[in-house]
């Protein structure tokens, strides 16, 4: 690419970098972000729900720029910035000229799905980047037949395996697409197996950790299937592939058809097979809609090339091609990034649904329609929970506070206590949820427990002498609405036995 193209593409990348900073002040950390920050304080080669890379990133940012909301979200913004540049580079490698290169990078900014994943500190944004980088190296190999790109593919697959295990779907789809093409001979290339070896060495520490813990990734997947994936409607999955990128859906459709028909993209036709394989795999495995996101940047790059060729003699048509995504993203922006307060967004969503009949943007993983998008509801109520826990803690006489723990039912609640612990000077938080299970002591001797949950289980009521309800989250917009905080005192021997039985039962699958 020319220096001019690099400069303009970098300008679009910087525009993309601004998205994490557009959050309305009413919102705070997402529940998953609080967990990942906690993982960053307990570095290891693996965790129960994710590979170790997100924890390493969390540790890096917490020990450099701090734990402010903007600092944590900056990392996701950087992943989005890199995606803009990489998508433009893919367009260049597939034969795109200046317009296609710049339009490919530009168009990434206007995907509602990419706006969301590059706003929140989660592995998904980096996963999309990993898929796109892998596809870029694949394209470079198709063009040059140089084995070094196969080595690079192995290394990139290994690195991003440590970010999110779903990179495996990308690798499988590339292999299947290659097997059904004329390029299948490169599967015998020694450089490929060198890349496989490098990738294996990169992921080996995590595989060893998984083996020592009886491969909790499979337990986590099974749990997801029971609690979330079963609620996925196959028709909704297909519809979401179009809705996730709504202002630019027409671009990736042009890209897909371009792979099938265009002479310019003829040598890259197997990428269309790759795309179909990804969609079908995740459709039949009941994957979440966004699991396919990594397959779309290359389609957008191909779409940019198609538009460039279609308008080469009518360049005035490129103006509406640029303007249309801008106009279409504006009414969808409040669903993509929490730029409106919960109150305003609720009114906006109701009006939008009434006028368009579209309610998919605030469908939760339970399959039901709610007032706010789930991610936004997950960014409310956390400091309120910590405040109630602090209220309970400071009702305890000073001399008895050292014999107090906090027990949270959910990792989000536990993560909130962990995050605000210094501010409120709170005691240790325990939880049986997610990777907090790894850090629990086998026994505890505290005399008082601050308990956080929606309800007080019957077995707890029977084994505790005194239960005092301290308060409840009453924010109707928050997914934590109804969370309660109790102070439990006069703990019986049966209560301690209940804890030990619970920890043995919960840890049984990895011991």
C-alpha positions as CSV (number, residue, x, y, z in Angstrom):
1,X,0.0,0.0,0.0
2,X,1.1,3.6,-0.6
3,X,2.0,5.9,2.2
4,X,-1.1,8.0,1.4
5,X,-3.3,4.9,1.8
6,X,-1.6,4.0,5.1
7,X,-2.1,7.5,6.4
8,X,-5.9,7.6,5.5
9,X,-6.4,4.1,6.8
10,X,-4.7,5.0,10.1
11,X,-7.1,8.0,10.3
12,X,-10.1,5.7,10.1
13,X,-8.4,3.4,12.7
14,X,-8.1,6.4,15.1
15,X,-11.8,7.1,14.6
16,X,-12.6,3.6,15.6
17,X,-10.4,4.1,18.7
18,X,-12.8,6.7,19.9
19,X,-15.8,4.3,20.4
20,X,-14.9,3.0,23.9
21,X,-15.0,6.6,25.2
22,X,-18.6,7.3,24.1
23,X,-20.2,5.6,27.1
24,X,-22.9,7.5,29.0
25,X,-21.8,8.2,32.5
26,X,-24.7,6.2,33.9
27,X,-22.9,3.0,33.0
28,X,-20.0,1.3,34.7
29,X,-18.1,-1.9,34.2
30,X,-19.8,-5.0,32.6
31,X,-20.1,-8.0,34.8
32,X,-17.7,-10.0,32.6
33,X,-15.2,-7.1,32.8
34,X,-15.2,-7.3,36.6
35,X,-14.4,-11.1,36.4
36,X,-11.6,-10.5,33.9
37,X,-10.1,-7.8,36.2
38,X,-10.2,-10.4,39.0
39,X,-8.5,-12.9,36.8
40,X,-5.8,-10.4,36.2
41,X,-5.1,-10.4,39.9
42,X,-4.7,-14.2,39.9
43,X,-2.5,-14.9,36.9
44,X,-2.4,-18.6,35.9
45,X,-2.1,-20.7,32.7
46,X,-5.8,-21.2,32.6
47,X,-9.2,-20.5,34.1
48,X,-12.5,-22.2,34.3
49,X,-14.3,-20.1,31.6
50,X,-11.5,-18.5,29.5
51,X,-7.9,-19.1,28.4
52,X,-5.3,-16.9,30.1
53,X,-4.7,-14.0,27.6
54,X,-7.5,-11.8,28.9
55,X,-6.1,-12.1,32.4
56,X,-2.7,-11.1,31.2
57,X,-4.1,-8.0,29.5
58,X,-6.1,-7.1,32.6
59,X,-3.0,-7.5,34.7
60,X,-1.0,-5.4,32.3
61,X,-3.4,-2.5,32.2
62,X,-4.1,-2.6,36.0
63,X,-0.3,-2.3,36.7
64,X,0.3,0.4,34.2
65,X,-2.4,2.9,33.5
66,X,-4.7,1.8,36.3
67,X,-8.3,0.5,36.7
68,X,-10.3,3.4,35.4
69,X,-13.1,2.7,32.9
70,X,-11.4,4.4,30.0
71,X,-8.1,2.6,30.7
72,X,-9.7,-0.8,30.7
73,X,-11.8,-0.1,27.6
74,X,-8.8,1.3,25.7
75,X,-7.4,-2.2,25.2
76,X,-10.6,-3.2,23.3
77,X,-10.4,0.0,21.3
78,X,-6.9,-0.9,20.2
79,X,-8.2,-4.3,19.0
80,X,-10.8,-2.4,16.9
81,X,-8.1,-0.1,15.6
82,X,-6.0,-3.0,14.4
83,X,-9.1,-4.6,12.8
84,X,-9.7,-1.5,10.7
85,X,-6.1,-1.5,9.4
86,X,-6.0,-5.3,8.8
87,X,-9.3,-5.3,6.9
88,X,-7.9,-2.6,4.6
89,X,-4.7,-4.7,4.2
90,X,-6.9,-7.7,3.2
91,X,-8.6,-5.6,0.5
92,X,-5.2,-4.6,-0.8
93,X,-3.9,-8.2,-0.9
94,X,-7.0,-9.3,-2.9
95,X,-6.5,-6.7,-5.6
96,X,-8.3,-3.7,-4.2
97,X,-7.1,-0.2,-5.2
98,X,-7.2,3.0,-3.2
99,X,-11.0,3.2,-2.8
100,X,-11.5,-0.5,-1.9
101,X,-8.6,-0.3,0.7
102,X,-10.0,2.8,2.4
103,X,-13.6,1.8,2.1
104,X,-12.9,-1.6,3.7
105,X,-11.3,0.0,6.7
106,X,-13.9,2.7,6.9
107,X,-16.9,0.3,6.7
108,X,-15.7,-1.7,9.7
109,X,-16.5,1.3,11.9
110,X,-20.2,1.1,11.0
111,X,-21.0,-2.4,12.1
112,X,-23.1,-2.4,15.3
113,X,-21.6,-5.7,16.4
114,X,-18.0,-4.4,16.0
115,X,-18.9,-1.2,17.8
116,X,-20.2,-3.3,20.8
117,X,-17.3,-5.8,21.0
118,X,-14.6,-3.1,20.7
119,X,-16.2,-1.0,23.5
120,X,-16.2,-3.7,26.2
121,X,-13.1,-5.3,27.7
122,X,-13.8,-8.9,26.6
123,X,-12.1,-11.6,24.6
124,X,-14.5,-11.3,21.7
125,X,-12.9,-8.2,20.2
126,X,-9.5,-9.8,20.2
127,X,-11.0,-13.0,18.8
128,X,-12.3,-11.1,15.8
129,X,-8.9,-9.7,15.3
130,X,-7.3,-13.1,15.6
131,X,-9.6,-14.6,13.0
132,X,-9.0,-11.7,10.6
133,X,-5.2,-11.9,11.1
134,X,-5.3,-15.7,10.4
135,X,-7.3,-15.1,7.2
136,X,-4.9,-12.3,6.1
137,X,-2.0,-14.7,6.4
138,X,-4.0,-17.4,4.5
139,X,-4.6,-14.9,1.7
140,X,-0.9,-14.0,1.6
141,X,0.0,-17.7,1.2
142,X,-2.6,-18.1,-1.5
143,X,-1.0,-15.2,-3.4
144,X,2.7,-16.0,-2.8
145,X,2.8,-19.7,-2.0
146,X,5.5,-18.8,0.5
147,X,5.8,-21.2,3.4
148,X,6.5,-18.5,6.0
149,X,2.9,-17.5,6.0
150,X,1.9,-21.1,7.0
151,X,4.4,-20.8,9.9
152,X,2.7,-17.4,10.8
153,X,-0.7,-19.0,10.7
154,X,0.3,-21.6,13.2
155,X,1.8,-19.0,15.5
156,X,-1.3,-16.6,15.3
157,X,-3.7,-19.5,15.8
158,X,-1.7,-20.5,18.9
159,X,-1.6,-17.0,20.3
160,X,-5.3,-16.4,19.8
161,X,-6.2,-19.8,21.1
162,X,-5.0,-18.4,24.4
163,X,-7.5,-15.6,24.0
164,X,-10.6,-17.6,23.1
165,X,-11.0,-21.3,22.2
166,X,-13.4,-20.4,19.4
167,X,-10.4,-19.7,17.1
168,X,-10.5,-23.5,16.5
169,X,-13.7,-23.0,14.4
170,X,-11.7,-20.6,12.2
171,X,-8.9,-23.1,11.8
172,X,-11.3,-26.0,11.0
173,X,-13.1,-23.9,8.4
174,X,-9.9,-22.9,6.7
175,X,-8.8,-26.6,6.6
176,X,-12.2,-27.7,5.1
177,X,-12.2,-24.8,2.5
178,X,-8.6,-25.8,1.5
179,X,-9.4,-29.5,1.2
180,X,-12.2,-28.8,-1.3
181,X,-10.0,-26.5,-3.4
182,X,-7.0,-26.9,-5.7
183,X,-4.8,-25.6,-2.9
184,X,-5.1,-28.8,-0.8
185,X,-1.5,-29.7,-1.6
186,X,-0.2,-27.1,0.9
187,X,-1.5,-29.3,3.7
188,X,1.6,-31.5,3.0
189,X,4.0,-28.5,3.2
190,X,6.7,-28.9,5.9
191,X,6.3,-25.2,6.8
192,X,2.7,-25.9,7.7
193,X,3.7,-28.5,10.2
194,X,6.4,-26.2,11.6
195,X,3.6,-23.7,12.1
196,X,1.5,-26.4,13.8
197,X,4.4,-27.3,16.1
198,X,4.9,-23.6,17.0
199,X,1.2,-23.2,17.7
200,X,1.2,-26.3,19.8
201,X,4.1,-25.1,21.9
202,X,2.3,-21.8,22.5
203,X,-0.9,-23.5,23.7
204,X,0.9,-26.3,25.6
205,X,1.0,-24.6,29.1
206,X,-2.8,-24.0,28.9
207,X,-3.4,-27.6,27.7
208,X,-1.4,-28.9,30.7
209,X,-3.4,-26.7,33.0
210,X,-6.6,-28.0,31.5
211,X,-5.4,-31.6,31.9
212,X,-4.5,-31.1,35.5
213,X,-8.0,-29.7,36.1
214,X,-9.8,-32.3,34.1
215,X,-10.5,-30.1,31.1
216,X,-13.0,-27.6,32.7
217,X,-13.5,-26.1,29.2
218,X,-15.8,-29.0,28.4
219,X,-17.7,-28.5,31.7
220,X,-18.1,-24.8,30.9
221,X,-19.3,-25.6,27.4
222,X,-21.8,-28.1,28.8
223,X,-23.0,-25.5,31.3
224,X,-23.4,-22.9,28.5
225,X,-25.5,-25.4,26.6
226,X,-27.8,-26.0,29.5
227,X,-28.2,-22.4,30.6
228,X,-27.8,-20.3,27.5
229,X,-27.3,-22.1,24.1
230,X,-30.6,-24.0,24.5
231,X,-32.5,-20.7,24.3
232,X,-31.0,-19.9,20.9
233,X,-33.6,-20.1,18.2
234,X,-32.1,-21.3,14.9
235,X,-34.1,-18.8,12.9
236,X,-32.9,-16.0,15.2
237,X,-29.3,-17.1,14.6
238,X,-29.7,-16.7,10.9
239,X,-31.5,-13.4,11.2
240,X,-28.8,-12.1,13.5
241,X,-26.1,-12.7,10.9
242,X,-27.8,-9.9,8.9
243,X,-28.9,-7.8,11.9
244,X,-25.5,-7.7,13.6
245,X,-24.0,-5.6,10.7
246,X,-27.3,-4.0,9.5
247,X,-26.0,-0.7,8.1
248,X,-23.3,-2.6,6.1
249,X,-25.0,-6.0,5.5
250,X,-25.2,-5.2,1.8
251,X,-21.5,-4.8,1.7
252,X,-20.6,-8.3,3.0
253,X,-23.4,-9.8,0.7
254,X,-21.7,-8.1,-2.3
255,X,-18.4,-9.5,-1.0
256,X,-19.8,-13.1,-0.7
257,X,-21.2,-12.9,-4.2
258,X,-18.0,-11.4,-5.5
259,X,-16.0,-14.4,-4.3
260,X,-18.4,-16.6,-6.3
261,X,-18.5,-14.5,-9.5
262,X,-15.8,-11.9,-9.7
263,X,-12.7,-12.7,-11.8
264,X,-10.7,-10.4,-9.6
265,X,-11.5,-12.7,-6.6
266,X,-11.4,-15.9,-8.4
267,X,-8.2,-17.2,-6.8
268,X,-9.7,-16.6,-3.4
269,X,-13.0,-18.4,-4.1
270,X,-12.3,-20.9,-1.3
271,X,-12.9,-18.0,1.2
272,X,-16.6,-18.2,0.3
273,X,-16.5,-21.9,1.3
274,X,-14.7,-20.9,4.6
275,X,-17.5,-18.4,5.3
276,X,-20.3,-21.0,4.7
277,X,-18.6,-23.6,6.8
278,X,-18.3,-21.2,9.7
279,X,-22.0,-20.3,9.6
280,X,-23.1,-23.9,9.2
281,X,-20.8,-25.2,12.0
282,X,-22.0,-22.7,14.5
283,X,-25.6,-23.0,13.4
284,X,-25.7,-26.8,14.0
285,X,-23.7,-26.5,17.2
286,X,-26.2,-23.9,18.5
287,X,-23.5,-21.3,18.9
288,X,-24.3,-17.8,19.9
289,X,-24.9,-15.4,17.0
290,X,-21.8,-13.4,17.6
291,X,-19.5,-16.4,17.5
292,X,-19.4,-15.9,13.7
293,X,-18.1,-12.3,13.9
294,X,-14.5,-13.2,12.9
295,X,-15.6,-14.4,9.5
296,X,-17.1,-11.1,8.4
297,X,-14.1,-8.6,8.0
298,X,-12.8,-10.6,4.9
299,X,-16.3,-10.4,3.4
300,X,-16.4,-6.7,4.0
301,X,-13.0,-6.3,2.3
302,X,-14.3,-8.3,-0.7
303,X,-17.5,-6.2,-0.7
304,X,-15.3,-3.0,-0.9
305,X,-13.5,-4.5,-3.9
306,X,-16.8,-5.3,-5.6
307,X,-18.1,-1.8,-5.0
308,X,-14.9,-0.3,-6.4
309,X,-15.2,-2.4,-9.6
310,X,-18.9,-1.7,-10.0
311,X,-18.4,2.0,-9.7
312,X,-15.1,2.4,-11.6
313,X,-16.9,4.2,-14.5
314,X,-19.4,5.9,-12.3
315,X,-17.4,7.1,-9.4
316,X,-20.1,9.5,-8.3
317,X,-21.9,6.4,-6.9
318,X,-19.2,6.0,-4.3
319,X,-20.6,9.0,-2.5
320,X,-23.9,7.2,-1.5
321,X,-21.8,4.1,-0.7
322,X,-20.0,6.1,1.9
323,X,-23.0,8.1,3.1
324,X,-25.5,5.2,3.4
325,X,-23.7,3.4,6.3
326,X,-23.3,6.7,8.2
327,X,-27.0,7.4,7.8
328,X,-28.1,3.9,8.8
329,X,-25.8,3.6,11.8
330,X,-27.3,6.7,13.5
331,X,-30.6,5.2,14.5
332,X,-28.8,2.0,15.6
333,X,-26.0,3.7,17.5
334,X,-27.9,3.7,20.9
335,X,-28.2,-0.1,20.6
336,X,-24.5,-0.5,19.7
337,X,-22.9,1.7,22.3
338,X,-24.5,2.9,25.6
339,X,-24.6,6.5,24.6
340,X,-28.0,7.1,26.1
341,X,-29.0,6.9,29.7
342,X,-31.1,3.8,30.6
343,X,-34.2,6.0,30.9
344,X,-33.7,7.6,27.5
345,X,-32.7,4.3,25.9
346,X,-35.8,2.5,27.2
347,X,-38.0,5.2,25.6
348,X,-36.0,5.1,22.4
349,X,-36.1,1.3,22.1
350,X,-39.9,1.3,22.6
351,X,-40.4,3.9,19.9
352,X,-37.9,2.2,17.6
353,X,-39.7,-1.2,17.9
354,X,-43.1,0.4,17.5
355,X,-42.0,2.1,14.2
356,X,-39.9,-0.6,12.7
357,X,-41.2,-3.8,14.3
358,X,-37.6,-4.8,15.1
359,X,-36.8,-5.9,18.7
360,X,-33.8,-8.1,18.1
361,X,-31.4,-5.5,19.6
362,X,-32.7,-6.0,23.1
363,X,-33.2,-9.8,23.1
364,X,-31.2,-11.4,25.9
365,X,-29.6,-14.8,26.1
366,X,-32.8,-16.1,27.7
367,X,-34.5,-15.6,24.4
368,X,-36.8,-12.9,25.7
369,X,-37.1,-9.2,24.9
370,X,-36.2,-6.7,27.6
371,X,-36.1,-3.0,28.0
372,X,-32.4,-2.6,27.5
373,X,-29.8,-4.7,25.6
374,X,-28.4,-7.3,27.9
375,X,-24.8,-5.9,27.8
376,X,-26.1,-2.5,28.9
377,X,-28.2,-4.0,31.8
378,X,-25.0,-5.8,32.9
379,X,-23.2,-2.4,33.3
380,X,-25.5,-1.2,36.1
381,X,-25.7,-1.7,39.8
382,X,-22.3,-2.9,40.7
383,X,-21.2,0.0,43.0
384,X,-24.6,-0.2,44.6
385,X,-23.9,-3.8,45.6
386,X,-20.5,-2.9,47.0
387,X,-22.1,0.0,48.9
388,X,-24.7,-2.3,50.5
389,X,-21.9,-4.8,51.4
390,X,-20.0,-1.9,53.0
391,X,-23.1,-0.9,55.0
392,X,-23.4,-4.4,56.3
393,X,-19.6,-4.6,57.2
394,X,-19.7,-1.3,59.1
395,X,-22.7,-2.4,61.2
396,X,-20.4,-5.1,62.7
397,X,-18.5,-4.0,65.8
398,X,-14.8,-3.1,65.0
399,X,-13.3,-5.9,67.0
400,X,-15.5,-8.5,65.1
401,X,-14.9,-7.3,61.6
402,X,-11.7,-9.3,61.2
403,X,-13.8,-12.5,61.5
404,X,-16.1,-11.6,58.6
405,X,-16.1,-12.7,55.0
406,X,-18.3,-11.8,52.0
407,X,-20.0,-14.6,50.1
408,X,-21.3,-13.7,46.6
409,X,-23.6,-16.0,44.6
410,X,-22.4,-14.7,41.2
411,X,-19.0,-13.8,39.8
412,X,-20.3,-10.3,38.8
413,X,-21.2,-9.6,42.5
414,X,-17.9,-11.0,43.6
415,X,-16.0,-9.0,41.0
416,X,-17.8,-5.8,42.1
417,X,-16.7,-6.4,45.7
418,X,-13.1,-7.1,44.5
419,X,-13.1,-4.0,42.4
420,X,-14.4,-1.7,45.1
421,X,-12.7,-3.5,48.0
422,X,-10.0,-0.8,48.5
423,X,-12.4,2.1,48.3
424,X,-14.7,0.6,51.0
425,X,-12.0,-1.3,52.9
426,X,-14.0,-4.6,52.6
427,X,-12.9,-8.1,53.6
428,X,-12.2,-11.1,51.4
429,X,-14.9,-12.1,49.0
430,X,-15.7,-15.7,48.3
431,X,-17.9,-17.2,45.5
432,X,-18.6,-20.6,44.0
433,X,-19.2,-19.0,40.6
434,X,-16.7,-19.3,37.7
435,X,-13.0,-19.0,38.4
436,X,-13.7,-17.7,41.9
437,X,-14.1,-21.4,42.7
438,X,-10.4,-21.9,42.1
439,X,-9.4,-19.5,44.8
440,X,-11.7,-20.6,47.6
441,X,-10.2,-22.1,50.8
442,X,-11.4,-25.6,51.7
443,X,-12.6,-24.3,55.0
444,X,-13.2,-20.9,56.6
445,X,-13.5,-19.9,60.3
446,X,-15.1,-16.5,60.0
447,X,-17.9,-15.8,62.5
448,X,-20.0,-13.6,60.3
449,X,-20.9,-13.7,56.6
450,X,-22.1,-10.9,54.4
451,X,-24.2,-12.8,51.8
452,X,-25.2,-11.5,48.4
453,X,-27.9,-13.2,46.3
454,X,-31.5,-12.8,45.1
455,X,-32.8,-15.0,47.9
456,X,-31.7,-16.6,51.1
457,X,-31.6,-20.4,50.5
458,X,-33.6,-22.5,52.9
459,X,-30.6,-24.5,53.9
460,X,-28.8,-21.3,54.9
461,X,-31.8,-20.1,56.9
462,X,-31.8,-23.4,58.9
463,X,-28.1,-23.2,59.8
464,X,-27.8,-19.5,60.7
465,X,-29.0,-18.1,64.0
466,X,-29.5,-14.5,62.9
467,X,-30.2,-13.1,59.4
468,X,-30.5,-9.4,58.8
469,X,-31.5,-8.0,55.4
470,X,-29.3,-5.0,54.8
471,X,-30.7,-3.8,51.5
472,X,-31.7,-4.6,47.9
473,X,-30.8,-3.3,44.4
474,X,-33.9,-1.6,43.1
475,X,-32.7,-0.3,39.7
476,X,-35.2,-1.7,37.3
477,X,-32.8,-1.2,34.4
478,X,-30.1,-3.3,36.0
479,X,-29.8,-7.0,35.5
480,X,-28.8,-7.0,39.1
481,X,-32.2,-5.7,40.1
482,X,-33.4,-7.7,43.1
483,X,-30.0,-8.6,44.4
484,X,-30.0,-8.5,48.2
485,X,-27.4,-8.3,50.9
486,X,-27.7,-10.1,54.2
487,X,-25.6,-10.1,57.3
488,X,-25.5,-13.7,58.6
489,X,-24.5,-14.2,62.3
490,X,-24.5,-17.0,64.8
491,X,-23.3,-19.6,62.3
492,X,-23.9,-23.2,63.3
493,X,-21.6,-26.1,62.7
494,X,-24.0,-27.2,60.1
495,X,-23.4,-24.0,58.2
496,X,-19.6,-24.6,58.0
497,X,-20.4,-28.2,56.9
498,X,-22.7,-26.8,54.3
499,X,-19.9,-24.7,52.9
500,X,-17.5,-27.7,52.8
501,X,-20.0,-29.9,51.1
502,X,-20.7,-27.2,48.5
503,X,-17.1,-26.7,47.7
504,X,-16.5,-30.4,47.4
505,X,-19.5,-30.8,45.1
506,X,-18.6,-27.8,42.9
507,X,-15.0,-28.8,42.5
508,X,-15.7,-32.5,41.8
509,X,-15.7,-32.0,38.1
510,X,-12.0,-30.9,38.0
511,X,-10.5,-32.9,40.8
